[in-house]
Amino acid sequence: MQYIFNFLFFFLISLIIQFFSLPTFKKWNIDKPNERSLHKTPTPTSGGIVFVLVGTIGSLWYETYLLLACIPLAIVGLIDDRFNISIKYRFFIQIITALLLINLSPLEINTNILAVDYFLKILLIISLIAIINFVNFMDGVDGLVTGTMTIYLLIFSIVFSQSLIPLVGSLTAFLIFNWSPAKIFMGDVGSTFLGAIFGGILLQMPNWSSSFEYLIVGSPFLADAFICVIRRFFNGENIFYGHNKHLFQRLIDQKGLTPAKISLIYIFGSISSSISLFFGGINFLFINLIFLMLLGIYLDQVIARPFISEN
């Protein structure tokens, strides 16, 4: 009952703030459609600042500082939403955030071989930065990132820490405004923050095995971005340039698939993977993963428009 009460409290607080701040967002920053956009009309963005602040302040109530460590990244995202700052500054703050998350983690890398330890730590930093950017990349369809991350954070709040309840409640409130047709987007301030939180939670697990298991739980969501980067790399394309080749982008308007239906596909994958691990363990998780891989291949090869090389 305490969990439900806390959830409803932060949900209502965020719902009220989001509603009354919407006119301000419309004046402050508008995302205008371009050749890569999936939305057709100018839409206010940076709405993620609401769940960032409510979630972070609420987490301090539980004396947890994981969300606070990601605030600098959110601030840079907010500035980038408005002024499009250089990628090198964004990359720098992502490295700093990754180092903070590693420093807060109880997990240790100790193989007793110094060179191997340094290599693994560098690999871990790269992985955290990748997760941050993958979540950012996936924020292209109304409700997709908001819906999937709400599921993951809900599970994490149950199995890991109730300090995530404020963020879950706030994110659920934001979903009402972000669902198709979206009244507001979360912007980089929200997507990079959520990516960092996801990666940070993986490092708060009791052991590396649990961390890996919950990374697999996120694969229905993260795999799209990861596979797209790999395919573009082997096609000789510049993976740092914008594009519209993610599976969710190539599914739009194919055989009646609307943004809402596409978001529901990813949300379904997130729910099924979470339930598989939560109730069935690692074996059921891998069985579910095989099913989702087959579904992804079907969507990619049969439903989506072709993945065409730029070269």
N, C-alpha and C positions, 0 to 999 in steps of 0.2 A: 504493500500500500504506500509506503514511503517513496519507493521508486516511482510509482504512478503519480503521486502528488508532486514530486519534484519535476518530473517530465512535464506535467500539465502547467506547472507554474512558469517554467522557462518557455514553453510553447506559447502560452498566452502573452507573456511579456514580449517575445519576439514578434508575434503576430501583430500586436498593437504598434510596436516601433516600426515594423516594416510597412504597415498600412499608412501611418502618418508621415513617414519619411519618403514615400514614393514620389510625391511632387518635387521634393528636393533633388532626388536622383534624376528626374526628368530634366531638370534645369542644369544639373552639374555635369553629367556625362551621358552622351547618347552613342550607342553602338550602331553605326550606319552600315547597311548591307554592302558587301563587295562581291567580287567574283567567287570567293571561297565561302561566303556566308550561306547558311541554310535558312535564315530568317529573311523575310521579304520587306519588313517595315522597320524603321529606326526604333530601337528599344533601349531604355535606360539600362545601364550596367553598374557594376561595383556594389550591387546589393548584398554581396557576401560579407561586407563589412559589419552588417548587423549580427549575423551568426558568429562571426569571428569574435566580436567584442562580448556578446552575451555569453557565448560558450567559454571564452577565456576567463571573464570575471566570475562566472559560475563555478569554473574549475578551481579557482582560488579558494572558494568556500570549502572545498574538499582538501585544501592544502596540497594541491597538485600543481606542478609547474611545467608540465609537458607542453600545454597549449601556449603558455606565456613565452616559451622558447621559440615559438614559431611566429610571434607577433612581428619581429623585424621583416620577415619574409612577406607577411601580409601587407605591411606598410609599403614596401617596395612594389608589391603587386598593385596596390591602390594608386601609387604614383604612376606606374606604367599604364594602368587603365586610362589615365587622363592625358599623359604626356608622351607615352611610348619611349621609355628610356632605353639606353643601349643594352644589348644583350650581355655585354661583359660585366656590367654592374649587377644585373639580375643573376648571372652565373656566380659572381662573387658572393652575394648574400645567400645563395643556395648552398655554397660550400660552407659558409659560416653556420648556417642552420643545421646542415648535416653533422658538423663537428659538435654542435651543442647537443643534438639528439644522441650522438654516440657517447658523449660525456655523461648524459643523464641515464644511460642504459646500464643495467646490472650485468649484462652479458659481457664476457671478456673473450678476447682473441689471444690465445697463448699456446702456441705449438712448440715452444722452446727453441724455435729456429727464427732468429731475429728477422732475416730477410723475408721469410714466409709471412711472419706476423705483419710486417709493413705492407707487403703486397695485399694481404687480405683486408687490411684496414683501408687501403686505397680503393680496393674493389668495393668495399662496403660504402664508402663515400660516394663513389660513382653510382652504385645501386640506389642509394637514397635520392640522389639528384635525378636519376632516371624516373623513379616513382613520382617525384614532385612534378616533373614535366609530363609524364604520361597522363596523370590526372588532369593537368592543364590542357593537354591535347584533346582529351575526351570531352571537354566542356564545349560541345558544338551542337547539341540537340537539347531542346527544352526538357528539363527534368531528368536527363540521363545521369549526370554526375551527382546531382542532388539526391535522386532516388536511390542510386546504388550505394553511395557513401552513407546515406541514412541507415540502410540495412547493415552495412559493415560495422558502423559505429554503434548501432543498437546491440549487435552481438558482442562487440568489444566491451560495451558498458556492462554486460551481464557476466562475461567470463573474465574480464580483466579489471576494470575499475569503474565504480559508479560516478567518478569525477567527470565522465564523458556524458552523463545525463543532460547537463545544460546544453551541450552542443547538439545532442540528438534532438532535444525538444526544439531548439532554435532552428535547426536544419529542416525539421519536419514542417515548421511554420513557413519557412522560406519556400518549400516545395509547392505550397499553395499558390504562390505568386510566380514560381518558375515553371510550373507545368504548362504544357502546350494548350493554347498559344501564350507564351510567356509574357508577363507584364514587366519583368525585370530579369536581367542576367546577374550571375554572381561575380563575373569578372575575374581577373587574375588574383585579385585580393582574396577571393574565396577559394578558387580552384588550387592555387599553389599552397595555400594554408592547409586545405584538406589533404593534399598529397603528402605534405610534411607530417601531418598528424597520423596518417595511415602508416607511413614509414617509421615514425617515432614509436607507435604502439607495437609494431613488430619487434622493436628493440627492447621493449619493456616486458616481453614474455619471460617466463622462468628459465627457459633454455633455448638453444638454437633450433632444436627439433620442433618445438611449438611455434617458433617464429617462422620456420619454413612452412609448416602446415597452414598457418593463417595467411601467408603469402599466396599459397595455392588457392585458398578460399577467394582471394581477390583476383585470381587469374581470369575469370569470365569478363572482368572489367578491364584489367591491365593488358591482357593478351592482345587486344585489338591494336593498341598503340605500339606494343613491342614488335609484333609481327609486321606492322606497317613500316616501321623504321628499318627492320631487317630487309624487307622486300625492296624498299627504295634504295638502300645501301648497295645491294647486289645488282640493282638496275643502273648503278652509277649516278644516281641522283643526289643532289645536295640535301642531306637529311635535316639541315638547319633552316631550309626555306619552307614557307607555308605551302599547304597543298590541300586537296580535298579527296584523299585516297583512303582514309580510314574506312573500315567496313561500315560503320554507322553512317558515314557520309555517302557511301556508294549504294546504300540501301534506300535512301530517301526517294520517294515517289516510284519505287520499283514494285510492281504488282500490288498496288494499293497500300503500300507501307507508308504510314504517316509518321511524323516525329513522335507522337504519343505511343504508337505501336512499337516503334524501334526502341524507345526508352523502356517500355514494358518488357521487351525481350531481354535487355541487359539486366533489368531489375529481377526478372525471373531467374536468370543465371546466378545472380548474387544471392538470392533467397535459397535456391536449391543447393548451392555449394556450402552456404552457411549451415543449413539444416543438416546436410550430409555429415559434416564434421561434428556438429554439436550433438547429434543424436546417434550417429553411426560410427564415428571415428575415422581414422585415416583411410581404411580400406573402402568405406562407402564414399569418401571424398574423391578418391581416384576413379571409382566407378562412375560417379557423377561427372567427373572431369572428362572422361572418355565420351560420355553422352554429349556434353557441351561442345567438345571438339568436333564431333560429327555434325552437330547442329551448325557450328560455325563454318565448317567446310561446305555444307549444303547452302547456307546463306551466301557464302562468298562465291561459289562456283555456279549456282543455279539462279539465285534471286538478284544479287547485287550487280550493278553495272561493272564491266571488266576493269581490272587493275591494269591500266595502260602505262607503259614506260614513257617518260618524257624524252628519252633519247631515241 
